[in-house]
Amino acid sequence: MKLSTYSIALLLAAHFCLAGTARAQTAPVGSGDAKPSNTVPQFGESPLEEVLRAMTTEEKSLMVTGAKRREVEPVATPGRKQKNITAVGGYTYPFVRLGIPAIYLSDGPAGLRIAPRRENDPNTYYCTAFPVATLVASSWDPGVAERVGSAMGHEALEYGVDILLGPALNIHRDPLGGRCFEYYSEDPLISGKMTAAAVKGIQSQGVGTSLKHFAANNQETSRRFINTIVSERALREIYLEGFKIAVEESEPWTVMSSYNKINGVYTSESEELLETILRKEWGFDGFVLSDWYGGEDALMQMRAGNDLLMPGLAVWSQKIDSAASNGSLDMGVLDRNIARILNVAQRTPTYRNYPYSDKPDLKGNASLARDAAAQSMVLLRNENQALPLGQGTRKVAAFGNYSYKMIVGGTGSGMVNNAYSVSLAQGLELAGYQVDEDLQKTYLEYLRLGKPRNLKADSLITALPKLDSILGELAIDENLIRQKAKESDIAMVTIMRVFGEGGDRKLKDFYLTAAEKALLRSVSDAFRGEGKKVVVVLNIGGVIEVASWRDQADAILLAWQPGQEGGHALADLMSGKVTPSGKLATTFPVDYRNTPTAKNFPGTPAGEPKQVVYEEGIYVGYRYYDSFNVTPAYEFGYGLSYTSFTYSNMKLSSGKFKDRLTITLDVKNTGKAAGKEVVQLYLSAPAKTMDKPAKELKGFTKTEVLQPGQTQTVSLTLDARALASFDTGQTAWVAEPGKYTIQLGASSRDIRQTASFKLAKALVVEQVNKVLVPEVAIQELKATK
């Protein structure tokens, strides 16, 4: 059953009581006053096998279950600095006598999440709120993801954190998914490449990452027990592929198993997922930790290779202790899991006794966050060159509550305790524009007086709800709007959506409210009646409906949730200081009913679903829209610029595929502004024995800043894996023989150059294991009949 806030509070209280008795027994081995004996093996000095032999069964049972703050803070292994970090995500248990320090873990995906206040400390500690993952993915530039990751890793290092609980890379399966803002894309290639870059950036600072949520965790409704029923092919091609890319290309220290079941088995209890796929097939060599309170059976989790159970309950450690003592849990399994944890612990800043400063470069990181947001925002509409703002456009009438308060990110564990945020109005003013004072005063007073309320969020310690004033749209008198249309040069209207961990969006959140529609209509009529333009800013955490109202706007700028410097980034784009180069990494449908998951999300039975069947199979996002000829509002890969680009001189290294194929293309800036272009490579494959999408993204690259008239030759490569699809019958990745068509374009529907090559005979690219087979038959969508 679903736990209420009260139930979880009781659970936590029970844990603390149990921990106070059962775990107190470990004081002699974990006390800060204890002195290690010269005869006791020391972690990092003695062979790991000797340390494991020296651990008692009770110590081992604690090592594989998380610790609480009060169990860690009094304990410092000799020669290491005592830490005082509040509201990190969790800890591992330290053992002084063995020289084993705690590992400090902390959220989150859009920036480090620690509390601003600490006990007996007058200082305030803040972190940088970076653009959310969906916005970073819209840059189509792994370099942006890596730079943001490096800055996040720097803050984690300087605040004494060992492992950052992110990045998150689940798939945008349905527009109503409550945590889509934390995830990169509907496409596994974008997700995997961006994640790999972020991991490289974070770990370049000497701190670890935890890829999450592994796997097929694509909804919040019933998230703790939902049974995801998915075919082997869809699982491999869509929901595991991004994780595979990230694991193989960036070697994350840890992976976090998800709450859900896959085909009847909890992921944290699935040996097929954690051992067979993650470790044996992909070569992962770190440790796996559970999502907080995830799974049901601690012993099954241990056997499955879920090495660390978080956040640590006495009942878990007691059960493991008892089973290991009576032989029902193989001690070798426990030692294996502990060895994995300790191998990672040896890399941590805590183990290295890094002298963290509590003073990261917040100013420099804010500047980076501003640039990343500006490089990633997507210009969806720009009629009659409404943007950039012309020389004569100085007076701005800003409408909408959230033109005056930027929503930097979503709620839950993805939140960041940032010191400030820059609104659209503030960004414009600091860029030299005059924001109407009357409107500003009215809106700010409305926001100030709005009754704060708790946003619905998960009640766990890892996802405390955040107080915010989420208000209905303020009604503005139409006479006032007409007056401002006469006095101002341009109107801007901000539309906001915020949601987060613990619940999916409601269908009504996908559409504009009656108040938003009325405001937009009134502003559009008044300003256009005066021959002036209207710009709409979307400060949203997930896709919304735009087709019914977009004609009322001259320009639409998609900011997603841009982090604390969002207002500055918007001003940089609107002023023309930066040319938009972001592209959609997720599709905007015309209507929610057009989505392939509308009939089965979030599962059955209604109300509190127990299972969800992925009937769309591999046809997620653009794979569905392009294969079934469903017109979206804005397609995958779409995004406008202030300049224009031509593609020419496409060349293939060969007309026949052998081991790999190289494609080159000339991209020329034919407009009047400097800018960057994203080149997307889609592949159409033969469908002789397997159903295939019309096209699939197989590569992408972003040019440098090209000056007007400048040309850059870009290069992309296809290997055998890029040609292959997962053949369930052969349990292998297979490339079928025949004609393959390469399509290079500016979006999935704006194809500029095409070429083809032939594969002479079928290739079995990779043979894998027959695992995670669904228990029931799935009637999946098929593009060919």
C-alpha positions in Angstrom: 0.0 0.0 0.0 1.0 3.6 -0.5 2.6 5.2 2.6 1.1 8.4 3.9 3.2 11.2 5.3 2.1 10.1 8.8 2.9 6.4 8.1 6.4 7.3 6.9 6.9 9.5 10.0 6.1 6.5 12.2 8.4 4.3 10.1 11.3 6.8 10.6 10.5 7.1 14.3 10.6 3.3 14.7 13.9 3.2 12.9 15.5 5.7 15.2 14.2 3.8 18.2 15.5 0.5 16.8 18.8 2.1 15.9 19.2 3.4 19.4 19.2 -0.1 20.8 20.4 -2.5 18.0 23.0 -0.2 16.6 24.2 1.0 19.9 25.9 -2.3 20.3 28.5 -1.2 17.7 29.9 1.6 19.8 33.0 -0.3 20.8 34.0 -0.8 17.2 32.7 2.6 15.8 33.4 5.0 18.7 35.5 8.1 18.0 37.5 7.3 21.2 38.4 3.8 20.1 42.0 3.2 19.2 42.8 0.7 16.5 44.9 -2.2 17.6 48.2 -2.8 15.9 47.0 -6.4 15.2 43.8 -5.3 13.4 44.0 -5.0 9.6 43.7 -1.4 8.4 41.6 -0.4 5.4 43.8 0.9 2.7 47.0 -0.5 4.2 46.2 -4.2 4.6 44.9 -6.4 1.8 41.1 -6.1 1.5 40.6 -9.8 2.1 42.2 -9.4 5.6 40.0 -6.4 6.4 36.9 -8.5 5.4 38.1 -11.4 7.6 38.6 -9.0 10.5 35.0 -7.7 10.3 32.4 -9.2 12.6 29.2 -10.4 11.1 27.4 -7.5 12.8 29.8 -5.0 11.3 29.3 -6.5 7.9 25.5 -6.3 8.3 25.9 -2.6 9.1 28.4 -2.0 6.2 25.7 -2.9 3.6 23.0 -0.8 5.2 23.2 3.0 5.4 23.9 4.9 8.6 22.2 7.9 10.2 23.8 11.2 10.8 24.1 10.7 14.5 25.8 7.4 13.9 28.4 9.0 11.7 29.2 12.5 13.1 30.7 11.3 16.4 33.0 9.0 14.5 36.2 10.0 12.7 38.8 7.6 11.7 42.3 8.6 12.9 43.9 11.3 10.9 40.7 12.3 9.1 38.8 15.6 9.5 35.5 15.4 11.3 32.6 16.6 9.1 29.5 18.6 9.9 27.4 18.4 6.8 23.6 18.7 7.2 21.0 17.2 4.9 23.2 15.1 2.8 21.4 12.2 1.2 22.9 9.5 3.4 26.1 7.8 4.7 27.7 4.5 5.0 28.7 3.2 8.4 32.3 4.0 9.6 34.5 1.6 11.6 37.3 3.2 13.5 39.1 0.1 14.5 39.5 -1.0 10.9 40.2 2.5 9.5 37.0 2.5 7.4 35.6 6.0 7.1 32.0 6.9 6.2 31.0 7.8 2.6 28.9 11.0 2.4 26.2 10.9 -0.3 24.1 13.9 -1.4 21.4 14.8 -3.9 21.1 15.9 -6.7 20.6 16.1 -10.4 20.5 19.9 -10.8 23.1 20.9 -8.3 24.3 19.8 -4.9 21.6 19.7 -2.2 22.7 20.5 1.3 21.0 22.5 4.0 21.9 26.2 4.3 22.0 26.0 8.1 24.0 23.9 10.5 23.9 23.2 14.2 26.0 25.6 16.3 27.2 27.4 13.1 26.2 31.0 12.3 27.2 30.7 8.7 24.8 30.1 5.7 25.8 27.6 3.1 24.4 27.7 -0.5 24.9 25.8 -3.7 24.3 26.7 -7.3 21.0 25.9 -9.0 22.0 24.8 -12.5 19.7 24.3 -15.4 17.7 21.1 -15.1 18.7 18.0 -17.2 16.0 18.6 -19.8 17.4 22.0 -20.5 21.0 20.8 -20.6 20.0 18.1 -23.1 18.4 20.8 -25.3 21.9 22.2 -25.8 22.7 19.0 -27.8 26.2 19.7 -26.6 27.9 17.2 -24.3 30.5 19.9 -23.6 27.8 21.9 -21.8 26.8 18.8 -19.7 30.5 18.2 -18.8 31.1 21.8 -17.7 28.0 21.8 -15.6 29.0 18.5 -14.1 32.5 19.7 -13.3 31.0 22.7 -11.5 28.6 20.4 -9.5 31.5 18.1 -8.7 33.6 21.1 -7.5 30.8 22.1 -5.1 30.4 18.6 -3.8 34.2 18.4 -3.2 34.4 21.7 -1.4 31.4 20.9 0.8 32.9 17.5 1.9 30.5 15.3 -0.2 31.9 12.0 -1.6 29.2 10.9 -4.1 26.6 13.0 -5.9 23.3 11.2 -6.3 22.9 11.8 -10.0 22.7 12.2 -12.9 19.2 10.9 -13.5 18.5 9.6 -17.0 15.2 7.9 -17.2 13.2 8.3 -20.4 10.5 10.9 -21.1 8.0 8.2 -21.8 4.9 10.3 -21.1 4.5 14.1 -20.9 2.8 13.8 -17.5 5.8 12.1 -15.8 6.4 14.0 -12.5 10.2 13.9 -12.7 10.8 14.6 -16.4 12.6 17.8 -15.5 15.3 15.6 -13.8 15.7 13.5 -16.9 17.4 14.4 -20.2 15.2 13.2 -23.1 12.8 10.8 -24.8 15.8 9.4 -26.7 18.3 7.0 -25.2 21.3 8.3 -27.3 20.9 11.9 -26.1 20.3 10.6 -22.5 23.3 8.4 -22.5 25.7 10.9 -24.1 24.7 13.7 -21.9 24.9 11.5 -18.8 28.3 10.3 -19.7 29.5 13.8 -20.2 28.0 14.9 -16.9 29.6 12.0 -15.1 33.0 12.7 -16.6 32.7 16.3 -15.4 31.6 15.5 -11.9 34.2 12.7 -11.4 37.0 14.9 -12.8 36.8 16.6 -9.4 37.5 13.5 -7.5 33.9 12.8 -6.3 31.7 10.0 -7.4 28.3 9.8 -9.2 25.3 7.5 -8.9 23.4 6.9 -12.1 19.6 6.7 -11.4 17.0 5.3 -11.4 18.0 1.9 -12.8 15.8 1.1 -14.6 12.4 1.7 -16.4 11.4 4.2 -13.6 9.4 6.5 -15.8 6.6 7.5 -13.5 5.9 8.6 -9.9 2.5 7.2 -9.5 2.7 4.0 -7.4 6.5 4.3 -7.8 7.4 2.1 -4.9 5.6 -1.0 -6.2 4.5 -0.4 -9.8 5.2 -3.4 -12.0 6.6 -2.3 -15.3 5.7 -4.8 -17.9 7.9 -4.3 -20.9 9.2 -6.4 -23.8 12.8 -7.4 -24.0 13.4 -5.4 -27.1 11.8 -2.1 -25.8 13.7 -2.6 -22.5 17.0 -3.1 -24.3 16.6 -0.4 -27.0 14.9 2.4 -25.1 15.1 2.0 -21.3 18.5 0.4 -20.8 20.5 1.8 -23.7 21.2 5.2 -22.1 22.5 3.6 -19.0 24.7 1.3 -21.1 26.2 4.2 -22.9 26.9 6.1 -19.6 28.4 3.1 -17.9 30.7 2.1 -20.7 31.8 5.7 -21.6 32.2 7.3 -18.2 32.6 4.6 -15.5 30.4 6.0 -12.8 31.3 5.0 -9.2 27.8 3.8 -8.3 24.4 3.0 -9.8 21.1 3.5 -7.9 18.5 0.8 -8.4 14.9 2.1 -8.8 11.8 1.5 -6.8 9.7 -0.3 -9.5 9.5 -3.9 -10.6 10.5 -5.0 -14.1 8.4 -7.9 -15.3 7.5 -8.9 -11.8 10.8 -8.4 -9.9 11.9 -5.4 -8.0 15.0 -3.9 -9.7 16.9 -4.0 -6.4 16.1 -7.7 -6.1 16.9 -8.6 -9.7 20.1 -10.5 -10.2 19.4 -10.5 -14.0 19.5 -6.7 -14.1 22.2 -5.9 -11.6 24.6 -8.8 -12.1 24.0 -10.2 -15.6 23.3 -7.0 -17.5 25.0 -4.2 -15.5 28.2 -6.1 -14.4 28.7 -9.0 -16.8 27.5 -7.5 -20.0 28.4 -3.8 -19.4 31.5 -4.2 -17.2 30.3 -2.0 -14.3 32.8 -2.2 -11.4 31.4 0.1 -8.8 28.7 -0.6 -6.2 24.9 -0.5 -6.5 22.8 1.2 -3.9 19.0 1.1 -3.5 16.7 4.1 -3.8 15.7 5.2 -0.3 13.6 2.4 1.3 13.4 0.6 -2.1 12.6 -3.1 -2.5 11.1 -5.5 0.0 13.5 -8.3 0.9 16.9 -7.3 2.2 18.4 -10.8 1.7 17.2 -11.0 -1.9 18.7 -7.5 -2.5 22.0 -8.8 -1.1 22.0 -11.8 -3.4 21.0 -9.8 -6.4 24.0 -7.5 -6.1 22.3 -4.5 -4.6 25.3 -3.9 -2.4 24.1 -1.1 -0.2 20.6 -0.6 1.2 19.7 3.0 1.9 19.1 4.9 4.1 19.6 2.2 6.6 17.1 0.5 8.9 18.0 -1.6 12.0 15.5 -4.3 10.8 17.5 -4.7 7.6 20.9 -5.0 9.3 19.4 -7.4 11.9 17.9 -9.6 9.3 21.2 -9.7 7.3 23.2 -10.4 10.5 20.9 -13.2 11.5 20.9 -14.8 8.0 24.7 -14.6 7.7 25.1 -16.1 11.1 22.9 -19.1 10.5 24.1 -19.7 7.0 21.0 -18.8 5.1 22.9 -15.9 3.5 26.2 -16.9 2.0 29.0 -15.0 3.7 30.7 -14.8 0.3 27.8 -12.7 -1.0 28.1 -10.3 1.8 31.9 -10.1 1.4 31.5 -9.5 -2.3 29.1 -6.6 -1.7 31.3 -5.0 0.9 34.3 -5.3 -1.3 32.6 -3.3 -3.9 31.6 -0.6 -1.5 35.1 -0.4 0.0 36.8 -0.3 -3.4 34.8 2.9 -4.1 35.3 4.2 -0.6 39.1 4.1 -1.3 38.6 6.7 -4.0 36.5 9.2 -2.0 37.6 12.6 -0.7 36.8 11.5 2.8 39.2 8.6 2.5 41.9 10.9 1.0 41.2 13.3 3.8 40.7 16.1 1.3 40.7 19.5 3.2 37.4 20.7 1.9 36.9 24.5 2.3 33.1 25.0 2.6 33.8 27.8 0.1 33.2 26.7 -3.5 33.4 29.2 -6.3 29.7 30.1 -6.3 30.3 33.2 -8.4 32.1 31.4 -11.1 29.6 28.6 -11.1 26.7 31.1 -11.4 28.3 32.5 -14.5 28.6 29.0 -15.9 25.0 28.3 -15.1 24.0 31.4 -17.0 25.9 30.5 -20.1 24.7 26.9 -20.0 21.1 28.1 -19.8 21.6 30.5 -22.7 23.2 27.8 -24.9 20.3 25.5 -24.3 17.0 27.4 -24.4 14.9 26.7 -27.4 13.3 29.3 -29.6 10.0 27.7 -30.7 8.4 30.6 -32.6 9.7 33.8 -34.0 7.3 35.5 -36.4 8.5 38.6 -38.2 11.7 38.7 -36.3 10.1 39.5 -33.0 13.4 38.5 -31.4 16.0 39.7 -30.8 14.6 42.9 -29.5 15.3 45.8 -31.8 17.2 49.0 -31.0 13.9 50.9 -30.4 12.5 48.3 -28.1 13.2 49.5 -24.5 9.9 49.6 -22.6 8.7 46.1 -21.6 5.3 45.2 -20.2 5.8 41.9 -18.4 2.7 39.9 -17.6 2.3 36.6 -15.7 3.1 35.9 -12.0 6.3 34.2 -12.9 7.8 37.0 -15.0 8.7 38.2 -11.5 9.8 35.0 -9.9 11.9 32.4 -11.7 11.1 28.7 -11.0 14.7 27.4 -11.2 13.9 23.7 -10.9 11.5 21.1 -9.7 10.6 19.9 -6.2 11.9 16.9 -4.2 15.4 15.5 -4.3 16.1 17.6 -7.4 15.8 20.8 -5.5 18.8 23.0 -4.6 19.3 25.4 -1.8 20.4 28.3 -3.9 21.1 31.8 -2.4 19.0 33.7 -5.1 17.4 33.5 -8.4 17.1 36.0 -11.2 13.6 36.5 -12.7 12.8 37.5 -16.3 12.0 41.1 -15.1 15.3 41.4 -13.2 17.3 40.0 -16.1 15.8 42.5 -18.5 16.3 45.4 -16.1 19.9 44.6 -15.6 20.3 44.3 -19.3 19.1 47.9 -19.7 15.4 47.5 -20.5 12.6 49.4 -18.7 10.2 47.0 -17.1 6.8 48.6 -16.5 6.8 49.7 -12.8 3.0 49.6 -12.3 2.8 46.0 -13.4 5.9 45.0 -11.5 4.6 46.5 -8.2 1.2 44.8 -8.7 2.6 41.3 -9.4 5.3 41.5 -6.7 2.7 42.4 -4.1 0.5 39.6 -5.2 3.4 37.1 -4.9 4.3 38.5 -1.5 0.8 38.2 -0.1 0.1 34.8 -1.7 -0.4 32.2 1.0 2.6 29.8 0.9 1.8 26.1 0.7 3.6 22.9 0.6 4.0 21.6 -2.9 3.1 17.9 -3.1 6.3 16.0 -2.7 7.7 12.8 -1.3 7.8 12.9 2.4 11.1 11.1 2.8 14.2 12.9 4.2 15.7 12.8 0.7 12.8 14.8 -0.7 11.5 17.3 1.8 8.8 19.5 0.4 9.7 23.1 -0.4 7.5 26.1 0.6 6.6 28.1 -2.4 3.8 30.5 -3.4 2.3 28.7 -6.4 -0.6 31.0 -7.2 -3.4 31.1 -9.8 -2.7 33.7 -12.5 -3.4 37.2 -11.3 -6.3 38.8 -13.3 -5.3 42.1 -14.8 -8.0 44.6 -15.8 -8.3 44.7 -19.6 -8.3 48.5 -19.5 -5.0 48.4 -17.8 -3.7 46.0 -20.5 -4.8 48.3 -23.2 -3.1 51.2 -21.5 0.1 49.3 -21.2 -0.1 48.4 -24.9 0.0 52.1 -25.7 2.8 52.9 -23.3 5.1 49.9 -23.9 7.1 48.7 -26.8 6.5 45.0 -26.3 4.6 42.5 -24.1 6.0 39.5 -22.5 3.9 36.8 -20.9 5.4 34.0 -18.7 3.7 30.6 -18.3 4.9 28.4 -15.5 4.6 24.8 -14.5 6.3 23.1 -11.5 6.1 19.6 -10.1 8.4 17.0 -8.8 9.2 13.9 -6.8 6.4 11.9 -5.3 3.6 12.4 -7.9 2.9 12.7 -11.6 1.3 15.6 -13.2 -2.5 15.9 -13.6 -3.9 16.0 -17.1 -5.2 19.6 -16.5 -1.6 20.7 -15.9 -0.8 19.9 -19.6 -3.2 22.6 -20.7 -3.4 26.4 -20.0 -5.8 27.4 -17.3 -8.8 29.6 -18.0 -7.0 32.5 -16.4 -3.8 32.0 -18.5 -5.8 31.8 -21.7 -7.7 35.0 -20.8 -4.5 36.9 -20.0 -2.8 35.7 -23.1 -5.8 36.6 -25.3 -6.2 40.0 -23.8 -2.5 40.9 -24.0 -2.3 39.6 -27.6 -5.4 41.5 -28.8 -4.3 44.8 -27.1 -0.6 44.8 -28.1 -1.2 43.5 -31.6 -3.9 46.1 -32.0 -1.2 48.7 -31.4 1.1 47.0 -33.9 3.3 45.6 -31.2 4.6 42.2 -30.5 4.0 39.6 -27.8 6.7 37.2 -26.5 5.8 34.2 -24.4 8.3 32.6 -22.1 7.8 29.0 -21.0 9.3 28.5 -17.5 8.1 24.8 -17.3 9.4 21.5 -16.0 7.6 19.4 -18.6 5.8 19.5 -21.9 2.6 21.5 -22.2 0.0 22.0 -24.9 0.9 24.9 -27.2 -0.9 24.4 -30.5 -4.2 26.0 -29.5 -2.7 29.3 -28.5 0.7 29.8 -30.2 -0.7 32.0 -32.9 -1.4 34.6 -30.3 2.4 34.9 -29.7 4.9 36.4 -32.1 7.7 34.6 -30.3 7.9 31.7 -27.9 11.1 31.0 -25.9 11.3 27.8 -24.0 13.4 28.3 -20.9 12.4 25.0 -19.2 13.7 25.4 -15.6 16.9 27.3 -16.2 18.5 27.5 -12.8 19.2 30.5 -10.7 20.6 32.6 -13.5 17.6 32.0 -15.8 16.6 35.7 -16.0 20.0 36.7 -17.2 20.1 33.9 -19.7 16.7 35.0 -21.1 17.9 38.6 -21.4 21.1 37.4 -23.2 19.0 35.7 -25.8 16.3 38.4 -26.1 18.9 41.1 -26.6 20.7 39.2 -29.2 23.9 38.9 -27.1 23.5 35.1 -27.6 21.9 33.5 -30.6 19.6 30.6 -29.7 21.0 27.2 -30.6 18.9 24.9 -28.4 16.9 22.1 -29.9 14.1 20.0 -28.4 15.2 16.7 -26.9 11.6 15.8 -26.3 8.5 16.1 -28.6 5.7 18.6 -28.0 2.5 16.8 -29.1 -0.5 18.8 -30.5 -2.7 17.2 -27.8 -2.1 14.8 -24.9 -4.4 12.3 -26.6 -1.9 12.1 -29.5 0.8 10.6 -27.3 1.4 6.8 -27.6 1.1 6.3 -23.9 -2.1 8.2 -23.3 -4.2 5.0 -23.1 -2.0 3.2 -20.5 -0.3 5.8 -18.4 0.1 5.5 -15.4 -1.3 2.0 -15.3 -4.1 -0.2 -14.0 -6.2 -0.3 -12.0 -7.2 3.4 -12.0 -6.5 5.3 -8.8 -3.7 3.2 -7.4 -2.2 1.3 -10.3 -0.3 -1.9 -9.6 1.1 -2.4 -13.1 1.8 -0.5 -16.3 2.1 -2.2 -19.7 4.4 -0.5 -22.2 2.2 -1.3 -25.1 3.9 1.3 -27.3 7.1 -0.9 -27.3 9.9 0.9 -29.0 7.7 3.6 -30.3 8.5 6.3 -27.8 8.6 10.0 -28.7 9.6 10.8 -32.3 9.9 7.1 -33.1 6.1 7.0 -32.7 5.2 10.4 -34.3 7.4 9.9 -37.4 6.5 6.2 -37.9 2.8 6.6 -37.6 2.5 10.0 -39.3 1.2 11.8 -36.3 2.0 15.5 -36.6 3.4 17.1 -33.4 3.2 20.7 -32.4 7.0 20.8 -32.3 9.1 17.8 -33.3 12.1 16.3 -31.7 15.2 18.2 -32.6 13.4 21.4 -33.5 14.7 24.8 -32.6 15.0 28.2 -34.3 17.9 30.6 -34.6 18.5 34.2 -35.4 20.5 33.1 -38.4 20.2 30.4 -41.0 22.3 27.4 -42.1 22.7 25.4 -45.3 24.0 21.8 -45.4 26.0 20.7 -48.4 28.7 18.4 -49.7 27.6 15.3 -47.8 30.1 12.4 -48.3 30.2 8.8 -47.1 33.5 7.1 -46.6 32.1 4.1 -48.5 28.9 2.9 -50.2 29.2 -0.4 -48.4 29.4 -0.9 -44.7 32.3 -2.9 -43.2 33.3 -2.0 -39.6 32.3 1.6 -39.5 31.3 4.5 -41.8 32.3 8.1 -41.6 30.0 10.9 -42.8 31.2 14.4 -43.5 29.1 17.5 -44.2 29.6 21.2 -44.8 27.5 23.6 -42.6 27.4 27.2 -43.7 26.0 30.2 -41.8 24.0 32.0 -44.5 22.3 34.5 -42.2 23.3 37.8 -40.7 24.1 36.8 -37.1 26.8 34.5 -35.6 25.4 31.3 -34.3 25.8 27.5 -33.8 23.9 24.7 -35.5 23.1 21.2 -34.3 23.5 18.5 -37.0 21.4 15.4 -36.3 22.0 12.0 -38.0 19.0 9.8 -38.4 19.2 6.3 -39.8 16.4 4.3 -41.6 17.1 0.6 -41.5 15.7 -2.4 -43.4 12.7 -4.1 -41.8 12.8 -7.6 -43.2 12.6 -9.6 -40.1 12.0 -7.0 -37.4 9.6 -4.0 -37.2 11.6 -0.8 -37.4 10.9 2.9 -36.7 10.9 5.2 -39.7 14.1 6.7 -38.4 16.3 6.7 -35.3 18.8 9.2 -34.0 22.3 7.6 -34.3 24.5 10.7 -34.0 24.7 14.4 -33.5 27.2 17.2 -33.3 27.1 20.9 -32.7 29.2 23.4 -34.7 31.4 26.1 -33.3 30.1 29.6 -33.4 30.0 30.4 -37.1 30.2 33.9 -38.3 28.0 35.0 -41.3 29.4 33.3 -44.4 31.6 30.9 -42.4 31.6 27.2 -43.2 32.5 24.3 -40.9 33.0 20.7 -42.0 31.5 18.3 -39.4 32.1 14.6 -39.2 30.0 11.8 -37.7 30.6 8.1 -37.5 28.4 5.0 -37.6 29.6 1.7 -36.1 28.0 -1.7 -36.4 26.1 -1.3 -33.1 24.4 1.8 -34.6 23.0 -0.3 -37.4 21.6 -3.0 -35.1 18.3 -3.6 -33.4 17.6 -6.1 -30.6 16.3 -9.4 -32.0 14.3 -11.1 -29.2 14.4 -14.5 -31.0 18.2 -14.5 -31.2 18.7 -12.6 -28.0 21.2 -10.5 -29.8 21.8 -7.1 -31.5 21.4 -7.8 -35.2 21.9 -5.6 -38.2 19.8 -6.8 -41.1 21.2 -6.9 -44.6 20.0 -4.4 -47.2 19.8 -0.6 -47.9 20.3 1.9 -45.0 19.5 5.5 -45.5 21.3 8.3 -43.6 19.4 11.5 -43.1 21.1 14.6 -41.9 18.9 17.3 -40.6 18.1 20.2 -38.3 15.3 18.2 -36.7 13.6 14.8 -37.1 11.4 16.3 -39.7 13.7 18.9 -41.3 16.0 16.6 -43.2 18.5 18.5 -45.4 20.8 15.8 -46.9 20.4 12.0 -47.5 22.6 9.2 -48.7 22.5 5.5 -48.6 24.8 2.5 -48.2 24.4 -1.3 -48.3 25.1 -4.0 -45.8 25.9 -7.2 -47.7 24.9 -9.7 -45.1 23.4 -9.8 -41.6 25.6 -9.0 -38.7 25.2 -10.3 -35.2 26.8 -7.4 -33.5 26.4 -8.5 -29.9 25.1 -11.7 -28.3 23.6 -11.1 -24.8 21.8 -13.0 -22.1 18.1 -14.1 -22.1 16.9 -12.1 -19.1 14.1 -9.9 -17.8 11.5 -11.8 -19.9 8.0 -10.5 -19.4 5.6 -12.9 -17.7 2.7 -12.1 -20.0 2.3 -11.5 -23.8 2.4 -7.8 -24.7 0.4 -6.5 -27.7 2.9 -3.9 -28.9 2.5 -1.3 -31.6 3.9 -2.3 -35.0 4.7 0.2 -37.7 4.5 -2.5 -40.4 1.6 -4.9 -40.7 
